Amino acid sequence: MNKVYPDAASALAGIVQDGQTIAVGGFGLCGIPEALIAALRDSGVKDLTAISNNAGVDGFGLGMLLTTRQIKKMISSYVGENKEFERQYLAGELQLEFTPQGTLAEKLRAGGAGIPAFFTKTGVGTIVAEGKETREFDGETYVMERSLVADVSLVKAWKADKAGNLVYRKTARNFNPNVATAGKITVVEVEELVEIGALDPDEVHTPGIFVHRIVVNATPEKRIEQRTVRAN
């Protein structure tokens, strides 16, 4: 089975459609699948539910899909770098399911592991727990959180072999491994593609069994959210 596609548009062809739940790796602008997000925008699909730690910034990352109004709901933990995100939410134009960051990571991890729900102390006694089942364990109250499974996951890795075994690089790993396993179909953008057998098995962070399609973007922009430099 050939998993390698010539470009991001062809890698998404036939698998993205209106109304889907899309999980996207990254943290801020670090480790985001830039080419796949742009291709998703260009596909014109709409009414998406997007699972991501955040929504990029205005005009870049998932922020592009907010500008084009292709996202109807965000499941995320941070919105602070995106004015359009804030504007749409406050205007009632965008649904938002706020999720504590660690809980979001575990919801994705559990979804990928086939675990339908779990209990956590995070959010107990706050609006996060409203409408959710709570239970007492060893004298402490926990809230039940449902796991997350996406129709399509978009992932950024540093390197892959042609079987889809993935290696992430430093902090760009972030949410990507959990997003990769939580997708019914997982599409990965990589900077380097190598032959099968070129990766040491101990290097592999995500096994190829979770990866369905691969596209190479050898020169991503890797934009910096807030560049801070020392004055001369």
ABEGO torsion letter per residue (X at the ends): XBABBABAAAAABGABBBGBBBBBBEBEABGBBAAAAAAAAAAGBBGBBBBBABAEBBGBEAAAAAAAGABABBBBABAAABAAAAAAAAAGABBBBBBBAAAAAAAAAAAAAGBABBBBABGBGBAAABGBBBBBBGGBBBBBBBBBBBABBBBBBABBBAAGBBBBBEAAAEAAAAAAAABABBBBBBABBBBBGABBAAABABBAAABABBBBBABBAGBBABBBBBBX
